[in-house]
Amino acid sequence: MNFSVQTKALKNALAGFSKICFKNTAPILNCVQMIANGNQLTIIGMNYDFFLTQRIPATVNASAEFAIPFNIINDIAKSAKVETLIFKQIVKDERPTLEVNTGKIVRTVYLETSEEFPVIPSFDNKKPKHRLNTNPKTLLDALDKVSFLAGKNDPRTKLNGIHFEFRDSNLNLVTTDGCALGLYPCTNQFKIDGIEKDGLYILPTSAVEKLDPIFKNIDSNSFTDSFTVEFFEGEERKEKNKYYDAELNYGNDEDYIVKDPDYVRIQSENMTSIIRLIDSEDLDYRMVFPQDFDKSYTVNMKELSEVISEMSRIAQFSVKFQLDDKFVIEAVSQELGDATAEIKVSDYVNNLTGEDAGQQLTIGVSLKYLTAVLKEGCAKQDVPLEIRVDKKGFNPIIFKQVGAANVYLVMPVRL
């Protein structure tokens, strides 16, 4: 026997790799590297932008290091009927092989060489520019408040992630796909080192999807106060133009600036995630925030959600807000007919004056974004929702639950 581990611990640790070591173009990236040494088993998996290391307790009789296809080791952990899995590294048919005793049977798996794995970025001699001390639940809750409005495959790469904006001693999380925007001021949710420094980092939307199973499938007891989120800025350096040819007079011999990627490192006592960030580019989202509003309606969140849920069965793309001193929603469908509902208003503010004071505003709203905001962003059904609009009909509609920090902007649609 080389080493043994608890089946449950291995199963939970491997769950975090399910969205990393999957459908990668390089076969080695569909494997996990396993290193048994001392009294623990270290599991490493990666693609080119996401590096994950998990550590679990192990009984090690002889050190071992190998790479094994993720789908195989994951199947072994899931199907095992014993509490402890026993691993033995051997040579079979002149190939490195792993024997795993699952209780009833002994499974034999051919191994890969771990030398093919890409090098994991190292930050041993670097100091993070910003550092958050938190816990996984607080971090995931903060990301969930805005991640649903982030782009995914937009050619404008800066839209495909969550913006961590450190500005004026505050931290804001911002996402947008160009049609809707989510903003969550969350300075008070974290203990932040370097908050006085301005900075912008864009965490890819795809990385957020990978973090969720990592946090949810690890024993919560393994997370301590040492859980940190550290942001490292890439260094700039000068390099010669390798395509310059003096004889052919091709190119130029001037040095050009190369910048290394930015990374974020999320780690606790038993887990380390290193994620390559999207090249930072200022979103300047403040330009789209209306400076004032013409009308504001505070409505019952549960009632509005139920009405929109019903109308989504009738209207295909959008609904119509008819707004005066009443809040009326209309859905129109040539195939299924029309529907109208009046939402009770607990607080109404009208900033219009003169002839405009009694003007009825008609605004089209996308069902896709309206439903997302109500379900994902404003999830507390017992908290009233404030909706702000203007008479022009082309400025964003603002959604914000009373007393909440997170706010959402949705662009109106043409009726």
SETI-892197 format. One record per residue (C-alpha): residue number from 1; residue in one letter; x, y negated, z. Coordinates in steps of 0.02 Angstrom, whole numbers, always signed. Example, Ala and Ser with C-alpha at 12.3 -4.5 7.8 and 13.67 -1.06 7.14 Angstrom:
2
   k r     px     py     pz
   1 A   +615   +225   +390
   2 S   +684    +53   +357
//
This chain:
415
   k r     px     py     pz
   1 M     +0     +0     +0
   2 N    +64   -173    -45
   3 F    -73   -273    +40
   4 S   -256   -273    +93
   5 V   -388   -410   +109
   6 Q   -565   -426   +173
   7 T   -686   -398    +29
   8 K   -801   -542    +78
   9 A   -656   -665    +90
  10 L   -591   -614    -81
  11 K   -764   -623   -159
  12 N   -796   -798    -91
  13 A   -625   -861   -145
  14 L   -644   -792   -322
  15 A   -814   -877   -342
  16 G   -723  -1043   -357
  17 F   -633   -983   -514
  18 S   -791   -934   -608
  19 K   -797  -1095   -710
  20 I   -608  -1114   -729
  21 C   -544   -945   -790
  22 F   -679   -925   -920
  23 K   -680   -938  -1111
  24 N   -508  -1019  -1121
  25 T   -418  -1010  -1288
  26 A   -256   -949  -1208
  27 P   -282   -772  -1138
  28 I   -169   -803   -988
  29 L   -287   -941   -930
  30 N   -426   -812   -914
  31 C   -321   -728   -779
  32 V   -285   -772   -598
  33 Q   -113   -762   -521
  34 M   -107   -670   -354
  35 I    +39   -687   -234
  36 A    +43   -581    -75
  37 N   +172   -642    +48
  38 G   +185   -664   +236
  39 N    +10   -646   +307
  40 Q    -92   -718   +163
  41 L   -145   -692    -17
  42 T   -129   -844   -131
  43 I   -241   -848   -284
  44 I   -205   -971   -424
  45 G   -310  -1008   -577
  46 M   -307  -1148   -703
  47 N   -347  -1219   -871
  48 Y   -254  -1366   -944
  49 D   -346  -1497   -841
  50 F   -397  -1408   -680
  51 F   -281  -1313   -562
  52 L   -353  -1217   -414
  53 T   -262  -1129   -273
  54 Q   -353  -1028   -139
  55 R   -273   -946    +14
  56 I   -352   -806   +115
  57 P   -285   -698   +258
  58 A   -207   -532   +208
  59 T   -113   -386   +283
  60 V    +47   -378   +180
  61 N   +163   -227   +191
  62 A   +263   -273    +35
  63 S   +266   -435    -61
  64 A   +179   -435   -230
  65 E   +153   -557   -373
  66 F    +54   -527   -531
  67 A    -78   -595   -650
  68 I   -242   -503   -675
  69 P   -392   -543   -787
  70 F   -518   -640   -684
  71 N   -670   -544   -745
  72 I   -592   -380   -686
  73 I   -538   -433   -512
  74 N   -703   -524   -489
  75 D   -800   -368   -537
  76 I   -696   -265   -413
  77 A   -734   -387   -271
  78 K   -920   -395   -312
  79 S   -947   -208   -333
  80 A   -842   -146   -186
  81 K   -941    -61    -48
  82 V   -805    -68    +85
  83 E   -756   -209   +202
  84 T   -572   -199   +157
  85 L   -491   -184    -14
  86 I   -321   -100    -28
  87 F   -202   -152   -168
  88 K    -48    -61   -230
  89 Q    +65   -121   -370
  90 I   +141    +21   -474
  91 V   +213    +56   -647
  92 K   +110   +162   -766
  93 D   +150   +198   -948
  94 E   +296    +79   -927
  95 R   +175    -62   -889
  96 P   +146   -153   -724
  97 T    -15    -87   -652
  98 L   -125   -120   -501
  99 E   -217    +14   -403
 100 V   -364    -46   -299
 101 N   -445    +68   -172
 102 T   -628    +18   -159
 103 G   -676   +160    -43
 104 K   -761   +284   -160
 105 I   -645   +263   -308
 106 V   -473   +198   -353
 107 R   -473    +76   -498
 108 T   -319    +56   -608
 109 V   -290   -108   -699
 110 Y   -148   -158   -815
 111 L    -72   -324   -763
 112 E     -9   -477   -856
 113 T   +152   -570   -822
 114 S   +126   -727   -720
 115 E   +274   -813   -803
 116 E   +158   -873   -943
 117 F    +56   -983   -826
 118 P    +74  -1171   -853
 119 V   +171  -1266   -721
 120 I    +61  -1340   -585
 121 P    +86  -1529   -564
 122 S   +189  -1569   -410
 123 F   +173  -1723   -300
 124 D   +298  -1680   -164
 125 N   +397  -1841   -186
 126 K   +250  -1953   -231
 127 K   +137  -2056   -120
 128 P    -46  -2069   -168
 129 K   -109  -2243   -207
 130 H   -278  -2205   -127
 131 R   -326  -2068     -5
 132 L   -497  -2017    +62
 133 N   -519  -1917   +222
 134 T   -687  -1831   +217
 135 N   -772  -1661   +212
 136 P   -837  -1563    +62
 137 K  -1021  -1594    +98
 138 T  -1000  -1782   +106
 139 L   -897  -1782    -53
 140 L  -1020  -1673   -150
 141 D  -1169  -1776    -88
 142 A  -1084  -1935   -149
 143 L  -1045  -1859   -319
 144 D  -1221  -1789   -337
 145 K  -1297  -1963   -317
 146 V  -1222  -2021   -483
 147 S  -1151  -1872   -581
 148 F  -1317  -1831   -667
 149 L  -1305  -1993   -768
 150 A  -1126  -1964   -828
 151 G  -1092  -1923  -1010
 152 K  -1022  -1753  -1057
 153 N   -964  -1749  -1238
 154 D   -970  -1933  -1283
 155 P   -832  -1990  -1404
 156 R   -812  -2138  -1286
 157 T   -711  -2038  -1161
 158 K   -729  -2162  -1019
 159 L   -914  -2119  -1010
 160 N   -878  -1933   -979
 161 G   -842  -1948   -795
 162 I   -870  -2025   -625
 163 H   -780  -2189   -599
 164 F   -698  -2209   -429
 165 E   -682  -2397   -421
 166 F   -577  -2470   -281
 167 R   -610  -2656   -289
 168 D   -613  -2798   -161
 169 S   -585  -2674    -18
 170 N   -736  -2571    -70
 171 L   -762  -2403   -155
 172 N   -899  -2383   -285
 173 L   -945  -2226   -382
 174 V  -1012  -2270   -554
 175 T  -1076  -2165   -699
 176 T  -1161  -2205   -863
 177 D  -1196  -2123  -1030
 178 G  -1236  -2288  -1114
 179 C  -1425  -2277  -1085
 180 A  -1433  -2267   -896
 181 L  -1315  -2309   -754
 182 G  -1293  -2249   -575
 183 L  -1202  -2348   -440
 184 Y  -1163  -2287   -265
 185 P  -1066  -2404   -148
 186 C   -992  -2277    -27
 187 T   -852  -2365    +67
 188 N   -930  -2320   +235
 189 Q   -944  -2135   +191
 190 F   -756  -2104   +193
 191 K   -603  -2148   +291
 192 I   -496  -2230   +157
 193 D   -310  -2263   +154
 194 G   -259  -2399    +30
 195 I   -432  -2476    +19
 196 E   -355  -2649     +3
 197 K   -276  -2599   -164
 198 D   -377  -2609   -324
 199 G   -382  -2454   -433
 200 L   -491  -2358   -555
 201 Y   -494  -2169   -580
 202 I   -613  -2069   -689
 203 L   -653  -1893   -629
 204 P   -714  -1788   -779
 205 T   -895  -1731   -772
 206 S   -835  -1554   -812
 207 A   -727  -1557   -655
 208 V   -877  -1597   -545
 209 E   -965  -1442   -611
 210 K   -811  -1338   -564
 211 L   -798  -1412   -388
 212 D   -974  -1361   -339
 213 P   -946  -1171   -330
 214 I   -775  -1198   -250
 215 F   -849  -1291   -102
 216 K  -1008  -1189    -85
 217 N   -924  -1017    -83
 218 I   -786  -1049    +43
 219 D   -813  -1018   +227
 220 S   -856  -1188   +302
 221 N   -746  -1146   +451
 222 S   -594  -1160   +337
 223 F   -627  -1346   +313
 224 T   -551  -1455   +447
 225 D   -516  -1639   +469
 226 S   -368  -1614   +351
 227 F   -485  -1612   +200
 228 T   -418  -1751    +89
 229 V   -442  -1826    -84
 230 E   -283  -1908   -150
 231 F   -266  -2010   -310
 232 F    -97  -2015   -398
 233 E    -61  -2138   -538
 234 G    +45  -2078   -683
 235 E   +216  -2157   -701
 236 E   +265  -2261   -851
 237 R   +430  -2232   -938
 238 K   +520  -2282  -1097
 239 E   +559  -2158  -1234
 240 K   +647  -2168  -1400
 241 N   +545  -2148  -1559
 242 K   +588  -1970  -1609
 243 Y   +523  -2000  -1785
 244 Y   +643  -2144  -1819
 245 D   +761  -2112  -1965
 246 A   +887  -2251  -2001
 247 E   +945  -2177  -2166
 248 L   +769  -2166  -2236
 249 N   +719  -2329  -2151
 250 Y   +572  -2237  -2078
 251 G   +490  -2298  -1917
 252 N   +580  -2411  -1794
 253 D   +710  -2385  -1660
 254 E   +618  -2480  -1525
 255 D   +577  -2394  -1361
 256 Y   +393  -2363  -1329
 257 I   +300  -2344  -1165
 258 V   +235  -2172  -1114
 259 K   +120  -2151   -965
 260 D    +98  -1987   -873
 261 P    -81  -1933   -835
 262 D   -170  -1983   -675
 263 Y   -217  -1841   -557
 264 V   -325  -1815   -404
 265 R   -279  -1684   -275
 266 I   -417  -1616   -164
 267 Q   -355  -1504    -26
 268 S   -391  -1426   +142
 269 E   -296  -1300   +245
 270 N   -339  -1154   +129
 271 M   -381  -1237    -38
 272 T   -297  -1355   -161
 273 S   -376  -1423   -320
 274 I   -277  -1532   -440
 275 I   -377  -1616   -578
 276 R   -314  -1716   -725
 277 L   -411  -1879   -736
 278 I   -474  -1968   -891
 279 D   -365  -2113   -944
 280 S   -430  -2261   -845
 281 E   -520  -2399   -938
 282 D   -621  -2535   -853
 283 L   -806  -2503   -877
 284 D   -858  -2681   -830
 285 Y  -1030  -2616   -782
 286 R  -1073  -2777   -689
 287 M  -1112  -2860   -855
 288 V  -1271  -2757   -874
 289 F  -1338  -2791   -699
 290 P  -1480  -2919   -709
 291 Q  -1440  -3073   -605
 292 D  -1623  -3091   -554
 293 F  -1791  -3012   -590
 294 D  -1966  -3068   -635
 295 K  -2070  -2937   -547
 296 S  -2039  -2808   -411
 297 Y  -2151  -2664   -362
 298 T  -2129  -2554   -209
 299 V  -2221  -2390   -235
 300 N  -2246  -2222   -151
 301 M  -2105  -2108   -209
 302 K  -2203  -1946   -195
 303 E  -2354  -2015   -290
 304 L  -2245  -2082   -431
 305 S  -2150  -1918   -446
 306 E  -2311  -1818   -458
 307 V  -2384  -1934   -591
 308 I  -2226  -1928   -697
 309 S  -2221  -1738   -681
 310 E  -2398  -1727   -747
 311 M  -2370  -1851   -887
 312 S  -2213  -1761   -945
 313 R  -2329  -1621  -1001
 314 I  -2418  -1743  -1117
 315 A  -2290  -1870  -1178
 316 Q  -2136  -1801  -1263
 317 F  -2008  -1941  -1250
 318 S  -2072  -2092  -1155
 319 V  -2209  -2171  -1051
 320 K  -2272  -2349  -1046
 321 F  -2271  -2462   -893
 322 Q  -2416  -2588   -894
 323 L  -2373  -2715   -761
 324 D  -2468  -2864   -692
 325 D  -2528  -2866   -512
 326 K  -2557  -2679   -537
 327 F  -2435  -2540   -582
 328 V  -2510  -2434   -721
 329 I  -2423  -2294   -816
 330 E  -2484  -2231   -985
 331 A  -2437  -2078  -1085
 332 V  -2485  -2060  -1268
 333 S  -2485  -1903  -1375
 334 Q  -2567  -1875  -1542
 335 E  -2581  -1689  -1509
 336 L  -2627  -1687  -1323
 337 G  -2718  -1852  -1301
 338 D  -2682  -1997  -1184
 339 A  -2666  -2014   -996
 340 T  -2670  -2162   -877
 341 A  -2630  -2176   -693
 342 E  -2624  -2322   -573
 343 I  -2491  -2313   -438
 344 K  -2526  -2392   -270
 345 V  -2413  -2541   -235
 346 S  -2363  -2575    -55
 347 D  -2262  -2732    -95
 348 Y  -2273  -2843   -249
 349 V  -2160  -2990   -290
 350 N  -2196  -3103   -440
 351 N  -2062  -3233   -480
 352 L  -2149  -3292   -638
 353 T  -2228  -3465   -633
 354 G  -2352  -3566   -735
 355 E  -2431  -3477   -881
 356 D  -2312  -3332   -862
 357 A  -2372  -3293   -686
 358 G  -2521  -3190   -745
 359 Q  -2431  -3113   -893
 360 Q  -2444  -2925   -912
 361 L  -2278  -2841   -948
 362 T  -2272  -2687  -1060
 363 I  -2112  -2585  -1050
 364 G  -2068  -2417  -1125
 365 V  -1967  -2299  -1014
 366 S  -1877  -2139  -1065
 367 L  -1951  -1986   -980
 368 K  -1780  -1903   -981
 369 Y  -1698  -2037   -876
 370 L  -1850  -2078   -770
 371 T  -1867  -1896   -720
 372 A  -1680  -1882   -684
 373 V  -1681  -2035   -571
 374 L  -1833  -1976   -474
 375 K  -1772  -1796   -452
 376 E  -1584  -1817   -433
 377 G  -1553  -1994   -375
 378 C  -1704  -2037   -269
 379 A  -1735  -1868   -191
 380 K  -1812  -1927    -26
 381 Q  -1999  -1913    -58
 382 D  -2047  -2005   +102
 383 V  -1946  -2163    +63
 384 P  -2031  -2300    -42
 385 L  -1956  -2342   -212
 386 E  -1928  -2520   -272
 387 I  -1938  -2552   -460
 388 R  -1879  -2717   -532
 389 V  -1916  -2777   -709
 390 D  -1908  -2937   -811
 391 K  -2027  -3009   -940
 392 K  -1904  -2998  -1085
 393 G  -1924  -2810  -1095
 394 F  -1747  -2772  -1150
 395 N  -1650  -2791   -988
 396 P  -1621  -2634   -882
 397 I  -1755  -2577   -761
 398 I  -1688  -2561   -584
 399 F  -1736  -2415   -470
 400 K  -1686  -2415   -287
 401 Q  -1758  -2332   -136
 402 V  -1787  -2448    +11
 403 G  -1637  -2449   +128
 404 A  -1530  -2341    +12
 405 A  -1361  -2394    -55
 406 N  -1373  -2304   -223
 407 V  -1455  -2397   -366
 408 Y  -1500  -2345   -544
 409 L  -1522  -2442   -705
 410 V  -1621  -2372   -852
 411 M  -1629  -2458  -1020
 412 P  -1806  -2480  -1088
 413 V  -1856  -2395  -1251
 414 R  -1947  -2462  -1402
 415 L  -2131  -2420  -1400
//
